[in-house]
Amino acid sequence: MKSFIALALIGFSTLAAADELQVAQPQPVVEHYTYATNLDIAKVISVSPTDDVCEVVPAQMTYEDHQGQRHILEYRVMGNGCSNG
């Protein structure tokens, strides 16, 4: 009886440990934005910070589409370092 209880506890602990493991998903390929790009953005996960320069710089947005697939979109944005005076 003790061995049965021990086996049951080992089985439950193995199942609990398997639930805590996260399967590593491959990093998505960086897609480059063009005006012809069709965007399907359901949830924005992160946006890279914009540099403090007065020129156009690359930025990246990580998002999920409506099917739950993760994407990384690279686009161009004006830097934050320009002043009006």
ABEGO torsion letter per residue (X at the ends): XAAAAAAAAAAAAAAAAAAABBBBBBBBBBBBBBAABBBBBABBABBBBBBBBBBBBBBBBBBBBAAGBBBBBBBBBBBAABBAX
